[in-house]
């Protein structure tokens, strides 16, 4: 099946499938409309590598390979391999660098003969040696030449090794470590967002653990304080939280999603009159809502009006610019791999004075804040105000952007484009 995926141009998915140690396929009958459940068992370290779009591609491959009558539909999920207390964990243990070093040595031990190992290692940039040393122990030969390598050096070496001598475990470890080196390093604690009234007032109730509480105006904002899993925060997870905390018992997921969507939309374009046409923020949220209706609730949640920094004083209370130039983000997406995308809709206030004159100062403040976000691990995407003058043009443009974004991060298949 992996070879068929490669031939179809899905090399990344084929490599993911090679990580599966077991496949548990459920039973079905030709007249049953329900999809056939398929559970791929992989090492716990690799569970987070499988994206929804990858599972869809693997399910489609199962559909082609296992056909009854007109063809079964399969639904693929991922689960960790069940631990066997009597079997040694052959993935390795210890630090990340130790695991990578062992797996590189194991790969070359399996794939390269002792007589060729010195030449292969020399081509990989490792220190020179002779055949006699390699004949004594191929594993020790490689380990001794990588003993002082940093994790980044081991990742670079492992990438060269795995392209020449593919081994699923080594490739999987490299993918795990690549994901850990991107995104935001700080832990996720809480999310204050969608304020539709006065600014919330916060107090630090525990300075040691950095625990905050909203002391005033909490009824005008939302606070998501659940943990964030490696897959990020999906719209379905946000709806589940909303259902538990804000709806009546028995409310369906679709109805809860509708209520949440309307509540979030209320926080957008608050500087516009109710009689005005939808502003940039509502146009962005509408385009996202159309994708939710088309592709379902497993897309990353588009969270509006998120407090990134907090200044206890308002602009009116300060006589001079505050220390935090940007307190709120127009939109935030929390995606897998701790990757966080900030979306900003730029009006004239971002680059002009109140009288309409161009302001290099305001523009410089904006790009300086963007740089700080970038250093903190966030990515910032900006839409210009002129792009929202016509909904007939803006909505298709926004749909294309979100579709390509979700395809690129594996939440939608390429066929969605």
DORO-282277 format. One line per 2 residues: number of its first residue (from 0); for each residue x, y, z of C-alpha. Coordinates in pm, 1 decimal. Example, Ala and Ser with C-alpha at 12.3 -4.5 7.8 and 13.67 -1.06 7.14 Angstrom:
DORO-282277
0 = 1230.0:-450.0:780.0; 1367.0:-106.0:714.0
***
This chain:
DORO-282277
0 = 0.0:0.0:0.0; 290.3:235.9:72.6
2 = 426.4:173.9:-277.1; 87.6:257.1:-427.0
4 = 82.7:583.5:-231.9; 430.0:669.8:-363.8
6 = 319.8:597.9:-719.8; 19.7:826.3:-665.8
8 = 253.6:1109.4:-557.1; 179.8:1083.6:-182.9
10 = 533.0:1013.5:-59.1; 485.9:1188.0:276.8
12 = 172.7:985.0:350.9; 350.4:666.2:242.8
14 = 627.1:735.0:491.9; 371.6:796.8:764.3
16 = 201.2:466.9:684.0; 535.5:289.4:717.3
18 = 539.5:395.9:1083.7; 233.2:179.4:1152.1
20 = 330.3:-140.8:1330.2; -21.0:-288.2:1323.7
22 = -348.5:-225.0:1143.9; -673.6:-326.1:1314.8
24 = -954.1:-345.9:1057.9; -1312.2:-369.4:1176.9
26 = -1579.5:-596.4:1035.3; -1854.3:-483.4:800.4
28 = -2113.7:-628.3:567.1; -2174.3:-515.0:207.8
30 = -2518.7:-375.5:290.2; -2399.6:-172.1:590.7
32 = -2362.7:199.0:507.7; -2130.0:276.3:800.5
34 = -1758.4:321.7:721.1; -1520.8:40.9:810.9
36 = -1305.2:143.4:1110.3; -930.4:105.5:1064.4
38 = -697.1:172.3:1358.2; -327.8:214.3:1280.2
40 = -110.2:135.7:1579.9; 210.5:340.3:1598.5
42 = 466.7:419.0:1863.4; 332.4:688.9:2102.3
44 = 606.9:928.4:1990.8; 463.1:929.8:1637.9
46 = 90.2:966.8:1706.2; 95.8:1345.1:1661.5
48 = 255.7:1323.5:1315.4; -62.3:1201.2:1145.8
50 = -273.9:1488.2:1010.4; -643.3:1462.7:920.9
52 = -565.0:1499.3:549.2; -310.3:1215.0:572.1
54 = -572.1:988.7:730.3; -814.1:1073.4:448.5
56 = -553.3:973.9:187.3; -479.2:646.3:369.6
58 = -853.9:575.2:399.4; -896.1:630.2:24.9
60 = -612.3:383.8:-35.2; -788.0:126.0:184.5
62 = -1102.8:187.3:-21.9; -914.6:96.5:-340.6
64 = -733.9:-205.5:-197.0; -1021.5:-360.4:1.6
66 = -1339.2:-358.7:-205.7; -1664.4:-545.1:-146.9
68 = -1927.4:-504.3:-411.8; -1919.8:-133.8:-504.3
70 = -1637.3:-66.1:-262.6; -1622.3:-8.1:110.7
72 = -1561.2:323.8:276.9; -1293.3:317.3:544.5
74 = -1236.5:553.4:834.3; -877.5:556.9:958.1
76 = -767.7:662.9:1306.1; -440.4:649.0:1496.3
78 = -368.9:491.6:1833.5; -48.2:410.6:2021.3
80 = 91.4:59.4:2017.4; -18.1:-127.1:2327.1
82 = 281.0:-168.1:2558.3; 412.6:-517.7:2617.9
84 = 585.3:-531.8:2958.8; 795.5:-829.3:2845.7
86 = 936.3:-662.3:2533.2; 1221.6:-410.8:2533.1
88 = 1133.7:-65.6:2395.4; 1336.8:-72.7:2072.6
90 = 1283.5:295.4:1994.9; 1548.7:389.9:2244.1
92 = 1537.0:591.7:2561.8; 1709.5:887.4:2716.5
94 = 1744.0:1234.8:2570.2; 1635.9:1334.4:2220.6
96 = 1999.4:1342.5:2110.2; 2062.2:992.2:2249.9
98 = 1761.2:850.5:2066.3; 1861.8:1007.5:1736.7
100 = 2224.7:896.7:1774.8; 2116.3:538.2:1843.9
102 = 1871.5:533.8:1554.3; 2130.1:669.7:1307.6
104 = 2374.4:401.3:1421.2; 2103.2:133.4:1395.1
106 = 2013.8:242.1:1041.6; 2372.4:229.1:916.4
108 = 2427.4:-101.1:1100.6; 2136.2:-257.7:913.1
110 = 2189.4:-98.8:571.0; 2567.8:-78.7:522.0
112 = 2826.4:-356.7:531.5; 3131.3:-321.0:756.1
114 = 3367.5:-302.4:458.4; 3177.0:-7.2:309.4
116 = 3092.3:169.9:635.2; 3408.4:388.4:651.8
118 = 3346.8:521.4:300.5; 2977.4:583.1:370.6
120 = 3054.2:765.7:695.8; 3324.4:969.7:523.5
122 = 3072.4:1075.9:259.0; 2832.7:1179.2:537.6
124 = 3098.9:1407.5:685.0; 3198.4:1187.3:980.9
126 = 3555.2:1141.8:1100.6; 3773.9:896.6:912.9
128 = 3837.6:538.1:1023.4; 3937.2:195.9:892.1
130 = 3759.8:-128.0:809.0; 3904.7:-312.9:1109.2
132 = 3733.1:-72.3:1348.7; 3405.4:-107.6:1158.8
134 = 3434.9:-488.1:1160.0; 3464.7:-485.3:1540.2
136 = 3131.7:-305.0:1583.6; 2944.7:-105.0:1323.1
138 = 2720.4:54.6:1583.0; 3015.5:163.6:1798.7
140 = 3193.1:295.5:1487.0; 2903.9:535.7:1415.4
142 = 2831.4:627.4:1777.7; 3192.9:720.1:1848.7
144 = 3187.3:967.7:1558.9; 2863.1:1133.8:1669.0
146 = 2916.8:1132.7:2046.8; 2972.6:1510.7:2064.4
148 = 2707.3:1606.4:1807.7; 2435.2:1848.9:1914.5
150 = 2070.0:1772.5:1849.0; 2069.0:2005.3:1547.7
152 = 2379.2:1836.6:1405.1; 2221.8:1494.1:1456.3
154 = 1904.9:1610.8:1279.9; 2109.1:1729.3:982.3
156 = 2305.2:1402.8:973.4; 1989.6:1194.2:1016.1
158 = 1821.9:1375.0:724.9; 2113.1:1279.0:496.9
160 = 2111.6:920.7:622.4; 1737.1:865.9:587.9
162 = 1730.1:990.2:228.2; 1992.9:732.0:131.4
164 = 1885.9:450.5:365.7; 1520.8:489.6:458.6
166 = 1420.1:353.6:797.1; 1075.1:446.0:933.8
168 = 1184.5:495.3:1294.3; 1465.3:734.9:1200.5
170 = 1238.7:933.3:968.2; 970.2:950.0:1236.1
172 = 1211.0:1079.6:1500.0; 1332.9:1348.3:1260.8
174 = 973.8:1459.9:1198.9; 904.7:1475.0:1573.3
176 = 1212.9:1686.1:1641.8; 1145.6:1912.6:1345.1
178 = 801.1:1987.1:1491.2; 949.9:2063.7:1831.8
180 = 1185.7:2323.3:1684.8; 901.5:2534.0:1541.2
182 = 616.7:2731.7:1686.9; 578.8:2887.4:2030.5
184 = 783.1:2736.1:2313.7; 588.5:2882.1:2606.0
186 = 310.5:2660.1:2748.2; -53.6:2732.7:2671.7
188 = -245.4:2842.3:2982.4; -558.0:3036.4:2891.2
190 = -720.0:3226.5:2608.8; -908.3:3552.8:2668.0
192 = -1099.6:3648.4:2356.2; -1412.7:3783.6:2184.4
194 = -1476.7:4081.6:2414.7; -1801.9:4250.5:2308.0
196 = -1812.5:4516.7:2581.1; -1579.9:4704.5:2816.3
198 = -1221.9:4585.5:2852.1; -1187.5:4305.9:3110.8
200 = -985.7:4385.6:3421.0; -736.7:4121.6:3535.8
202 = -565.3:4048.5:3865.3; -263.6:3826.7:3927.5
204 = -384.9:3591.4:4200.2; -65.8:3383.8:4214.5
206 = 249.3:3558.3:4094.7; 458.4:3243.3:4136.2
208 = 252.2:3029.3:3897.7; 134.6:3327.8:3688.6
210 = -232.8:3257.8:3759.7; -475.9:3532.0:3658.0
212 = -842.9:3599.6:3720.9; -1084.4:3845.2:3561.4
214 = -1199.6:4079.4:3835.8; -1432.3:4301.2:3631.1
216 = -1619.3:4292.4:3297.9; -1572.7:3918.8:3270.7
218 = -1926.0:3885.1:3134.1; -1818.4:4062.7:2815.4
220 = -1541.7:3822.6:2714.3; -1477.6:3449.6:2682.4
222 = -1202.3:3252.2:2853.9; -1088.7:2914.0:2723.0
224 = -881.6:2749.9:2995.8; -860.5:2388.0:2884.3
226 = -536.3:2220.4:2788.5; -406.3:2237.9:2433.8
228 = -319.5:1904.8:2271.4; -44.2:1863.5:2006.0
230 = -303.3:1900.4:1730.2; -382.7:2259.7:1831.3
232 = -735.1:2389.2:1891.8; -1006.2:2284.6:1646.6
234 = -1347.4:2440.5:1600.8; -1499.5:2114.2:1726.8
236 = -1301.0:2138.1:2050.9; -1407.8:2499.2:2095.1
238 = -1771.4:2403.0:2033.1; -1741.9:2119.2:2287.3
240 = -1613.9:2365.8:2547.3; -1894.5:2610.3:2460.3
242 = -2155.6:2333.8:2486.0; -2043.0:2241.9:2837.5
244 = -2003.3:2597.3:2966.5; -2268.8:2806.6:2785.8
246 = -2558.5:2596.8:2652.4; -2857.4:2411.0:2791.2
248 = -2830.3:2033.5:2841.8; -2917.6:1840.8:2528.3
250 = -2803.8:2110.7:2285.6; -2679.9:1951.4:1963.5
252 = -2331.0:2014.4:1831.6; -2467.1:2196.3:1526.4
254 = -2682.2:2428.1:1736.9; -2396.5:2492.6:1981.4
256 = -2170.0:2571.7:1687.2; -2424.4:2817.7:1550.5
258 = -2458.3:2990.7:1887.3; -2081.4:3013.5:1930.6
260 = -2035.6:3151.4:1579.2; -2292.0:3427.0:1643.6
262 = -2134.6:3510.3:1980.9; -1787.6:3544.1:1828.5
264 = -1916.1:3750.2:1537.3; -2063.6:3996.9:1786.9
266 = -1711.0:4094.2:1894.0; -1605.2:4192.9:1540.8
268 = -1603.0:4535.3:1371.1; -1724.4:4699.8:1691.4
270 = -1626.7:5045.3:1562.7; -1889.5:5021.4:1287.9
272 = -2257.9:5111.6:1306.1; -2517.2:4829.1:1285.8
274 = -2645.1:4982.6:961.0; -2299.3:4969.7:798.3
276 = -2212.4:4681.6:563.7; -1993.4:4405.7:713.2
278 = -1640.9:4527.4:785.0; -1312.3:4344.1:720.2
280 = -1325.6:4134.3:1037.2; -1676.7:4004.8:969.2
282 = -1584.7:3931.1:608.4; -1289.3:3719.8:725.7
284 = -1511.1:3535.2:974.9; -1783.6:3477.9:715.4
286 = -1537.3:3320.4:471.0; -1414.2:3093.0:750.3
288 = -1772.6:3001.4:843.4; -1842.7:2894.3:485.4
290 = -1547.5:2654.9:502.2; -1679.4:2511.9:829.2
292 = -2014.4:2436.1:665.1; -1837.9:2274.6:369.8
294 = -1562.0:2076.3:543.6; -1682.6:2020.6:899.2
296 = -1578.6:2117.8:1250.6; -1229.0:1960.3:1252.6
298 = -1068.7:2270.0:1099.2; -855.2:2484.5:1332.6
300 = -1064.8:2733.9:1526.6; -1042.6:3093.5:1404.8
302 = -1045.5:3283.1:1734.7; -1127.2:3656.1:1722.4
304 = -1007.6:3944.0:1937.8; -749.8:3752.4:2140.4
306 = -557.6:3929.1:2416.2; -189.2:3867.0:2351.7
308 = -60.8:4127.6:2599.5; -247.3:4307.4:2872.6
310 = -205.2:4667.5:2982.9; -429.0:4752.7:3282.1
312 = -467.5:5109.6:3155.4; -665.0:5228.4:2855.0
314 = -528.2:5475.8:2601.4; -740.1:5750.2:2756.3
316 = -588.4:5683.1:3098.7; -231.0:5704.0:2970.6
318 = -71.7:6037.6:2888.2; 199.3:5868.5:2684.1
320 = 224.4:5550.4:2472.6; 207.1:5236.6:2681.9
322 = 474.2:4965.8:2696.8; 264.3:4720.5:2492.2
324 = 189.9:4856.7:2144.5; -46.3:4574.1:2050.8
326 = -264.3:4414.2:2313.6; -520.3:4232.1:2100.2
328 = -497.3:4030.3:1780.6; -777.9:4040.6:1526.0
330 = -766.5:3661.6:1484.7; -555.7:3372.3:1608.7
332 = -522.7:3014.6:1483.2; -366.4:2753.7:1715.1
334 = -242.5:2472.2:1492.5; -44.2:2152.6:1535.2
336 = 322.7:2168.9:1623.2; 264.3:2472.4:1849.6
338 = 229.4:2680.8:1530.8; 32.6:2997.9:1594.3
340 = -88.4:3224.1:1315.2; -199.5:3581.7:1379.1
342 = -430.9:3739.7:1119.6; -463.1:4117.7:1113.9
344 = -701.8:4333.5:910.2; -528.3:4665.7:854.1
346 = -730.6:4983.6:848.0; -598.4:5337.5:807.9
348 = -518.8:5357.1:1178.5; -226.1:5121.3:1119.2
350 = -39.0:5358.0:891.4; -205.4:5704.1:911.9
352 = -275.1:5972.9:1169.4; -629.1:6053.2:1280.9
354 = -649.7:6325.9:1017.1; -565.0:6081.6:737.1
356 = -202.6:6185.6:683.0; 45.4:5902.0:628.6
358 = 227.4:5817.6:951.4; 572.4:5654.5:928.7
360 = 565.7:5641.7:1310.3; 251.2:5427.2:1328.4
362 = 373.7:5200.9:1051.1; 708.7:5155.8:1229.3
364 = 530.1:5069.0:1555.3; 323.0:4807.9:1371.0
366 = 616.9:4632.3:1203.4; 820.5:4648.7:1526.5
368 = 538.6:4466.1:1707.9; 530.0:4211.1:1423.3
370 = 900.6:4145.3:1470.1; 850.0:4080.2:1840.8
372 = 571.4:3835.5:1761.1; 796.1:3659.5:1510.3
374 = 1073.8:3622.9:1768.0; 817.6:3476.4:2009.9
376 = 729.7:3208.2:1752.5; 415.9:3357.4:1597.4
378 = 358.6:3415.7:1228.7; 169.1:3728.6:1125.6
380 = -43.1:3760.1:811.5; -192.9:4097.2:717.1
382 = -480.6:4189.2:489.4; -500.3:4546.4:362.0
384 = -814.8:4753.8:402.1; -848.6:4800.6:25.3
386 = -899.6:4424.2:-14.0; -1235.8:4447.5:168.1
388 = -1407.4:4720.9:-30.9; -1621.9:4466.4:-217.6
390 = -1752.2:4142.6:-62.9; -1787.9:3998.5:-412.9
392 = -1407.9:4015.0:-438.9; -1302.4:3970.0:-77.0
394 = -1495.6:3651.7:5.9; -1352.7:3438.5:-281.0
396 = -1005.3:3573.0:-200.0; -1041.4:3483.4:168.0
398 = -1180.6:3137.6:90.6; -882.2:3068.5:-135.9
400 = -641.7:3181.6:133.3; -792.8:2969.5:411.5
402 = -828.5:2667.9:182.2; -464.1:2681.4:75.5
404 = -357.5:2740.2:437.7; -545.9:2434.1:565.1
406 = -423.6:2219.9:275.5; -64.9:2322.3:345.6
408 = -97.9:2220.0:710.9; -274.2:1893.6:636.3
410 = -623.5:1975.8:759.4; -773.4:1949.1:409.0
412 = -678.0:1723.7:117.6; -527.9:1880.0:-193.9
414 = -849.5:1804.7:-381.2; -1019.3:2076.9:-173.3
416 = -838.9:2348.4:-368.3
***
